[in-house]
């Protein structure tokens, strides 16, 4: 059986200093409309809240599981972002599964996407003047034990 590779136009979004929830609602809507999205710089995406409580929440998720049964949580920034976007999609039906397959997340900018123009979502940008507590996904992953974040 020969698999057909469909040549699609991929929209590349730069995740630097974008809020995770606002970015996710925007991306999930676009994925459900049929758009293919590549998200770069996932380690620089921001989660609102104090670092201490966010790290505690993710450590609790990692520890509350049966080893052989799951659920399995990754420590990679791209996987954390991808999983949070999955929860914003109807991933248990066919439409959501196909939309989720069109999302690619990268911790940094891969060499294949260096020359592509990157889109920035303005309504998801963090307003540093009005937000006091925020943490980057890469910082949370470092505390959880992911060592490839630079």
Secondary structure, DSSP 4 states (H G I P E B T S, - for coil): -PPPPP--PEEEEE-TTBBHHHHHHHHHHHHHTT-EEEEE-GGG-EEES-HHHHHHHHHHHHHSSBTTTB-----SHHHHHHHHHHTTTTTTSHHHHHHHHTEEE-SS--GGGSSSPPB--GGGB--TTT---EEEHHHHHHHHT-----
